[in-house]
Amino acid sequence: MSVKFNRDAYRKVFDDLDDYLRFCKVFGHPYDEAALYNKDDPNYATYVAFKSGTRISNNWMRDAKRNGRNIFVR
Protein backbone atom coordinates (compact mmCIF):
# COMPACT_ATOMS: atom_id res chain seq x y z
CA MET A 1 0.00 0.00 0.00
CA SER A 2 1.50 3.32 -1.03
CA VAL A 3 0.93 6.81 0.30
CA LYS A 4 -0.11 9.44 -2.22
CA PHE A 5 2.00 12.59 -2.20
CA ASN A 6 -0.05 15.70 -2.89
CA ARG A 7 2.56 18.19 -4.05
CA ASP A 8 0.05 21.02 -4.57
CA ALA A 9 -1.24 20.79 -1.00
CA TYR A 10 2.28 20.92 0.44
CA ARG A 11 3.20 23.80 -1.83
CA LYS A 12 0.11 25.76 -0.74
CA VAL A 13 0.90 25.28 2.95
CA PHE A 14 4.51 26.41 2.58
CA ASP A 15 3.55 29.34 0.35
CA ASP A 16 0.96 30.40 2.94
CA LEU A 17 3.58 30.11 5.70
CA ASP A 18 5.97 32.31 3.71
CA ASP A 19 3.24 34.87 3.06
CA TYR A 20 2.21 34.89 6.74
CA LEU A 21 5.85 35.35 7.80
CA ARG A 22 6.22 38.28 5.39
CA PHE A 23 3.02 39.84 6.76
CA CYS A 24 4.25 39.47 10.35
CA LYS A 25 7.60 41.08 9.54
CA VAL A 26 6.12 44.00 7.62
CA PHE A 27 3.32 44.83 10.06
CA GLY A 28 5.10 43.91 13.31
CA HIS A 29 3.00 40.97 14.46
CA PRO A 30 4.46 38.00 16.34
CA TYR A 31 5.04 35.04 14.05
CA ASP A 32 3.82 31.62 15.12
CA GLU A 33 3.62 28.79 12.60
CA ALA A 34 0.93 27.07 14.67
CA ALA A 35 -1.38 30.06 14.13
CA LEU A 36 -1.68 29.35 10.40
CA TYR A 37 -5.30 28.43 9.54
CA ASN A 38 -6.32 28.97 13.20
CA LYS A 39 -9.22 31.40 13.03
CA ASP A 40 -9.22 31.83 16.83
CA ASP A 41 -5.71 33.35 16.81
CA PRO A 42 -5.96 37.18 16.73
CA ASN A 43 -2.84 37.63 14.59
CA TYR A 44 -4.04 35.16 11.97
CA ALA A 45 -7.47 36.83 11.99
CA THR A 46 -5.74 40.15 11.27
CA TYR A 47 -3.79 38.50 8.45
CA VAL A 48 -7.01 37.12 6.92
CA ALA A 49 -8.62 40.56 7.19
CA PHE A 50 -5.60 42.10 5.46
CA LYS A 51 -5.76 39.50 2.67
CA SER A 52 -9.44 40.30 2.13
CA GLY A 53 -8.65 44.01 1.66
CA THR A 54 -9.29 45.49 5.10
CA ARG A 55 -6.87 48.21 6.17
CA ILE A 56 -4.99 47.29 9.31
CA SER A 57 -2.66 49.18 11.59
CA ASN A 58 1.08 48.87 11.31
CA ASN A 59 2.46 47.88 14.72
CA TRP A 60 5.90 49.30 13.90
CA MET A 61 4.38 52.74 13.29
CA ARG A 62 2.19 52.48 16.38
CA ASP A 63 5.15 51.62 18.61
CA ALA A 64 7.27 54.40 17.12
CA LYS A 65 4.55 56.96 17.86
CA ARG A 66 4.14 55.68 21.41
CA ASN A 67 7.88 55.92 22.08
CA GLY A 68 8.40 59.23 20.27
CA ARG A 69 10.76 57.78 17.66
CA ASN A 70 11.08 58.28 13.94
CA ILE A 71 11.60 54.94 12.23
CA PHE A 72 12.43 56.51 8.87
CA VAL A 73 15.65 58.20 10.03
CA ARG A 74 18.87 56.24 10.27
N, C-alpha and C positions, 0 to 999 in steps of 0.2 A: 504494500500500500504506500503510495507516494503522497507527499504534501505538495499542494499547488502553491506556487510562489506568485503573488499578485504584485507585480512590479509597480503598477500605477498607484495602488493603495499606499505602498511604502513611499513612493516619490511624493505623493500628496501630503503625507504626514510630515516628512522632512522639509518639504517646501513651506508648509504651514509653520513649522517650528522656526525656520529661518526668518520668515516674515514676522512672526511674533517677537523674536529676538530683536529684529531691526526696529520694530515699533517701540519696544521697551527701552532701547538705547536712545532713540530720538526723542521720546516724550518723557523719559525719566521715570518709568514704572519698574518695579522690581520684577525680574525675570524668574519664572519658575516653570520648568518643563511640564510639571504635573498639572498646571493650570490649563493647558491646552485642551480645548473642547469641554471644559468644565464651566458650565453656565452660572454656577453659584459663586465662582471666584470673581471678585470685583474688578481685578485688572484685566481678566479675559473679557468680561462684559464690556469694559471700556474699549478694548481692542475690537470687539464685534461691532460696537456702535461706530467706531471710527471707520471700519471697513464698509459700513452701510451708508456713510456720508455725513454722519453727525460730527459737528465741530466739538473738539475736546480741548481741555486745557493742557498746556505744556508744563509739566512739573518743574523742569529746569528753570523756566521763566518765573514761575510762581516762587520758587525758593530764592532766586536771585532778588526778586522784589522784596521778599520778607527780610532778607539779610542785607539789603541796601548795596548790592553788588551789581556791576555791569558785566555780563557774561560775554559781551562782544568785544571787549578791550583785552589785549594781551598784556 
